[in-house]
Amino acid sequence: MREISTAALSRLFACLLLSSAGAETARPVVNDKKAPEGRQDLELIQKHLTDALPASRRATVCIDLGEGSGSGVVISPDGLILTAAHVTGGVGKEFTVIFEDGKKVKAESLGLVASSDCAMAKITEEGVWPYVEVDRGDTSRLGDWVYSLGHSGGFDKERGVVVRLGRLVQVKDDTVQSDCSLIGGDSGGPLFDLTGKLIGIHSRVGQRTQENMHVPSREFLKNWDGMLKSEFIGEGPFATKPEKGKGFLGIGTGDRPEGGLNVDKVGRESPAEKAGLKKGDVLLKMDGIELTTKEQFQDLLKEKAPDDRVALELLRDGKTETLTLRLGER
């Protein structure tokens, strides 16, 4: 067995001490004080905030749903977004994401957890997007200084993202509470520690602006793979699972002796019209299944829920093509 010299042991011990000291200094010392003890502590909080803020602001987005809006935050360069389930409202929904500089891009909701208000979404346009790091080590503690961001009341380019500073006043297994002031429109927005790591997503805005609940990052990590696969996970108050049989296409069809179905009517503003279906088209297949009768087609639609994606193969002017669309709600 090779012997280690005293000098080598001393160097190893020194390295361990430095490593330990580095880990300690990574945590802002003001977090472990009951209150700031003077100007130096206040300036330290200010420095942490001003250092971390630019990157977190760039990654915080407004989620424009058309009839309302919420907030979210990008956590990967390819555009993965974390937000709240009650903001996206379901799986596979399309909406617009607005960055602080006013840039608008298309996005689509992925999976969600109905019981804890977690949700994922993804920017569907190509690009490299500003993003923040998720606190995967679950390092935040009761009393830590934190800051929240969000598009309070909706997107406002002149005002920009709203920043609120506060502390964690309650920590539970599936929620944390801060005294950051939040209002409508902030839901789904990010909560950061002073180093700029994402530690939670705004869930419930209290009746008092200083009483707000957030979903901690650990809840997202627990259900990460399922949400990436666009799964609707669990049951709870934050999202309602779409019911089969309520999917709406918006066309009238008639049987065709040589196979397929004639499109006799296309409803105005229906999912079918928006996807480009026209009167006179011939439907040949739905999701790869050959269509033979009107009754069979209706039975297939009964297995579909609102927002389900369907692929329709059709014949138009002697040529076949495929249209992919999302069903509406009956």
C-alpha positions, 0 to 999 in steps of 0.5 A: 500500500502506497504511503501518503506523505505528511505534506500531501495530507496537509494539502488534501486537508487544506483543499477540503477546508477550501471546498467546505468554505466555498459551499458555505459562502455560496449561501448568502449569509443574510439568510441566516439572520433574523433580520438585517443587522445594518446597512452592510446586510442591506447592501449585500441583499441588494447586490445579490438581487441586482446580480441575479435579476437581469437573467431571471427577467429575460427568462420570465414570460407572459402567457397570453391565453386570449381571454386572460394571461398568466406568467411562466419562466423558461428553464432550458435553451430550447424553450421548456417552460414551467408555470402553474396548472391553473394557468395552462388549464390542460394538456396540448393547449396552444397559446402565445408567450411574450418575453419582456422585450415584447417578442412573441412566440407560439407555445403549447402546454405539455403535462400537468399535475392537477393536485399540486398546480405544476405544469410544463409548456414548450415554445414550438418555434425554433430558437435559443431562448434565455433561461434560468437554472432550477434549484435541483438541490432543494436548498431553500429554507424557512426565512430565506430571502427570495424575490418573485417575478411576474407580469402583474395584470398582464403584459406591459412592455413599458413597465416590464416584469414586476419584481418583489422582494420578500422572505419564505415565511412557511415551508411545507412538503408541497408548498412554500409561502412567501410575503412577496406581494403578488396580484392577478397575472403573476400566477405561474411566475417564478420565485427565486432565491438570492443566487438566481436559482428557481425555487418555486412557481406562484400558485395561489395569490392570497386575498392579502397581497403578502400571503401567497403560496408557491409550488416548490421546485421539488414538486416539479422534479418529482413529476418531471418525466410525466409532464414531459410526456404530456401526461395529465397527472392526478386529480385536484382543484387546479385542472379538470381532465377533459371528458371523452365524447366532448370533442368537437370537430364541426362538420357534417358527413355523408356515406360514400359507396366507394369508401370514405365520407363526403364532407357535406358541411363545415361549421363557421369558426369550427376546428374543422374550418380553422384547419382548412377542411372544405365542403366537398372534401372526402375523408378517408382516414382518421388517425390511420383508421379507414372511414367506412360509415358515418356511424363508425366516424361518430363512434371514433369521435366519441373516444376523443376529448376537447384538445385531443389532436387528430389526423385526417387523411382526405381526398381533394381534387383527386389528391390525398393530403393529411390535416392535423388539428385539435378538437374543440369542446362540444 
